[in-house]
């Protein structure tokens, strides 16, 4: 009976070592996931910042085009309208190339 209890104790001890190793592996996985989460949050913040810039550039370009067309097509025509239209087109090009890029993983 003592031998049987000793064997059960040894098996329980081996199982506890195995469980300790599994817990350690899980802690490492959790740490890696937290690091990955932080990296993704940084990328999301950068993308949000860039999308705000794109929105503002597009909004300003739309207003410039609206005003520029009204000024350019008024009677008498004014060259300032064409300058506004060209400026708006340049802003739209800048906004297009400033869009957030997909990250490589």
C-alpha positions as CSV (number, residue, x, y, z in Angstrom):
1,X,0.0,0.0,0.0
2,X,2.9,2.4,0.8
3,X,4.4,1.6,-2.6
4,X,1.2,2.3,-4.3
5,X,0.9,5.7,-2.5
6,X,4.5,6.4,-3.4
7,X,3.8,5.7,-7.1
8,X,0.7,7.9,-7.0
9,X,2.8,10.7,-5.4
10,X,5.4,10.4,-8.1
11,X,2.8,10.5,-10.8
12,X,1.2,13.5,-9.2
13,X,4.6,15.2,-9.0
14,X,5.3,14.5,-12.6
15,X,1.9,15.9,-13.6
16,X,2.5,19.0,-11.5
17,X,5.8,19.5,-13.3
18,X,4.0,19.1,-16.7
19,X,1.3,21.6,-15.6
20,X,3.9,24.1,-14.5
21,X,5.6,23.9,-17.9
22,X,2.3,24.3,-19.6
23,X,1.5,27.4,-17.5
24,X,4.9,28.8,-18.3
25,X,4.3,28.3,-22.0
26,X,0.9,30.0,-21.7
27,X,2.4,32.9,-19.9
28,X,4.9,33.3,-22.8
29,X,2.1,33.1,-25.3
30,X,0.1,35.8,-23.4
31,X,3.2,38.1,-23.3
32,X,3.7,37.6,-27.1
33,X,0.0,38.4,-27.7
34,X,0.2,41.5,-25.6
35,X,3.2,42.7,-27.5
36,X,1.3,42.0,-30.8
37,X,-1.7,43.9,-29.5
38,X,0.4,46.9,-28.6
39,X,2.0,46.8,-32.1
40,X,-1.4,46.7,-33.8
41,X,-2.7,49.5,-31.6
42,X,0.2,51.7,-32.7
43,X,-0.5,50.9,-36.4
44,X,-4.2,51.6,-35.9
45,X,-3.4,55.0,-34.3
46,X,-1.1,55.9,-37.2
47,X,-3.7,54.9,-39.7
48,X,-6.4,57.0,-37.9
49,X,-4.1,60.0,-37.9
50,X,-3.4,59.6,-41.6
51,X,-7.0,59.2,-42.4
52,X,-7.8,62.4,-40.5
53,X,-5.2,64.2,-42.6
54,X,-6.7,62.8,-45.8
55,X,-10.2,63.9,-44.8
56,X,-9.1,67.4,-44.1
57,X,-7.2,67.7,-47.4
58,X,-10.2,66.3,-49.3
59,X,-12.6,68.7,-47.6
60,X,-10.4,71.7,-48.3
61,X,-10.0,70.6,-51.9
62,X,-13.8,70.3,-52.3
63,X,-14.3,73.8,-50.9
64,X,-11.6,75.2,-53.2
65,X,-13.1,73.5,-56.3
66,X,-16.6,74.8,-55.4
67,X,-15.4,78.4,-54.9
68,X,-13.0,78.2,-57.9
69,X,-15.7,77.0,-60.3
70,X,-18.0,79.8,-59.2
71,X,-15.3,82.4,-59.6
72,X,-14.0,81.0,-62.9
73,X,-17.4,80.8,-64.5
74,X,-18.7,84.1,-63.2
75,X,-19.1,87.1,-65.5
76,X,-16.5,88.5,-65.8
77,X,-14.3,85.5,-65.4
78,X,-11.4,85.7,-62.9
79,X,-8.1,83.9,-63.1
80,X,-8.2,83.4,-59.3
81,X,-10.9,80.7,-59.8
82,X,-8.6,78.7,-62.0
83,X,-5.8,79.0,-59.4
84,X,-8.2,77.6,-56.8
85,X,-9.3,74.7,-59.1
86,X,-5.7,73.8,-59.8
87,X,-4.8,74.0,-56.1
88,X,-7.7,71.8,-55.3
89,X,-6.6,69.2,-57.8
90,X,-3.1,69.2,-56.3
91,X,-4.6,68.8,-52.8
92,X,-6.6,65.8,-54.1
93,X,-3.4,64.2,-55.5
94,X,-1.6,64.7,-52.2
95,X,-4.6,63.2,-50.3
96,X,-4.6,60.2,-52.7
97,X,-1.0,59.4,-52.0
98,X,-1.3,60.1,-48.3
99,X,-3.8,57.3,-47.8
100,X,-2.9,54.7,-45.1
101,X,-0.9,51.8,-46.6
102,X,-1.5,48.2,-45.7
103,X,1.2,46.9,-43.3
104,X,3.3,44.0,-44.3
105,X,3.2,41.1,-41.9
